[in-house]
Amino acid sequence: MGLGILEDTHFESVPGTSVLDDSNRQEELNTNLKLKYDRTGSIPIILVPQPSDDPNDPLNWPLWKRDLILVILSVASVMAATLVPILAANTVTFTLYFHRNFTQIALLTGFHLCGCGVAGVLFVASARVWGKRHLYLLGAVLLVASSIWAGRSRSYKSLVWARILQGVAVAPFEALVNASVGDLFFVHERGKRMALSNLSLFGGAFFTPVIVGKMTRSLGWPWPFYFVGIFSGIVLPLIFFFVPETAYRRSAHLNTDIASTDDFHRRRLSREAHELRDTPGGESSPRDLPGGGNTPRGGSLGAQEYTEQKRLTQDAEAFPATNSFGTENPSLEKVSFAKSLLPFNGRKTDENFFKLLLRPFPLFFHPAILWGCLIQGTLIGWTVLIGVVLAAIFLGPPLFFNQAQTGYLYSGAFVGAVLGFLLAGILSDWSAKWLTRKNKGIYEPEFRLILVIPQVIVGCAGLFGFGITSEKVGKYGWFWPDFFFALEVMGMVLGAVASALYIVDAHREIAVEAFTCLLIFKNFFSFGLTWSAYDWLLKFGIAKTFYIIGSVQLVVCLVTIPMYIFGKRNRSFFHRYNILKLTRLY
């Protein structure tokens, strides 16, 4: 049992488990396999996944280019995320302008989230088949168009449809940017960059109400929408010229992070089977079968196991015969810059689009995906709930805040998001590397779950504290509710980074579908909260509502303990019993 993680009884190397420091166990897992390393540091690190020899493989691009792509997508994500809380500081303004109640104005955010959730399902299937670039371009175009429409809306119905279209525009960035981090970076490079992408998606949004309230008071409520459209229009050409397709159809034998010991065994069999066939008069027998008789958990093969060994040898022929691990001797040329500007560059899979469309739904029964939905989605939902009720708490007695002052309250949330990003960036890679060294060079994706420890501390403290201090704002003033709001958002960012990293590292082969599950859960969960937020406050009061919410969040975070202990066995189980294959969606 490595550092509290139960070992699997079926595979010695479970998909997701990787050798980052080969000083101890490389021979056990990668016998006769030539691996590529990152030699920029004092200690060489095995590259996971292994890059191909193709210059068009994103993993072979210079680091500056990969980072530039991430920065541009992060800026676009900020523009997209801005649209979620853009109404938060203006609740009363819209209530008076459209003659609607608080719940109906809150539903303008709810419909936006629904549009994002539904579009995410369609876009993810499209990304699987044709890649992500065309969706980033479409999302940027829709950000411009929908923002102009929203700013020109003069009826509630028109604004509802504009908000739904804005949700569709946001979907590519919410669903795919984290998956692009997995496309562009090796395991040991992802931590800080995943923190940046999540800060952009979830943290950047909290700066919006800070300026929206003041902007509305000075220029009128349409102008926040217009400014989003203007800045999205600036980002659009950056995406067009500097964000090529990040999805790459990589040979399966290079994906060392999603392979099991049985997969490594088959690759050895494939290579040795080719060598045996090339030998004149070479015929196999139970004694001289390729692979040396190694089973996934060790031991030797007897004559009675000849049939199974022969089956494995035949199956292994499906893997490419290579002269080294990761070398297929391709004669590929680098794609020209002009060709890289095309929205499509070929199919990324031969799978059926409609099957891909249904794929995310069975994954809600996958424990790791469900855990990710809960650990990320609940705190995001509570954050939306706080944003919905914030105006009602502070615009009325005893503080009587105006739109600008209510918007300024989000400065605390923004600071919390930045602090969450910094803490996640520092802890994610450092803790993973430290635990890997303690685990004799073997990296387990469960090491990413350590981020839940600070999440539960600051996130739950923020929820309980916000409820207590908001109940009596006359006594505590505006500072303490804002302080606890910052803690809650800090916990939200930590949870988002932890879940995203774990899914990419443990289940990268289904990461896109998994992020779709997260997208569906958090958006529809948040939509449900917009229906009920004001009713809960009226029925239970602020303090009791947040006591209940905080307790629910505490239970959700504690689920991480069994996830850490049994996560490796869970990965093994779903590798052997693939839920997508069982439902015939693979």
Summary of the structure (lengths in Angstrom):
residues: 586
radius of gyration: 25.6
end to end distance: 32.2
largest distance: 93.3
contacts: 2101
relative contact order: 0.16
helix: 71%
strand: 2%
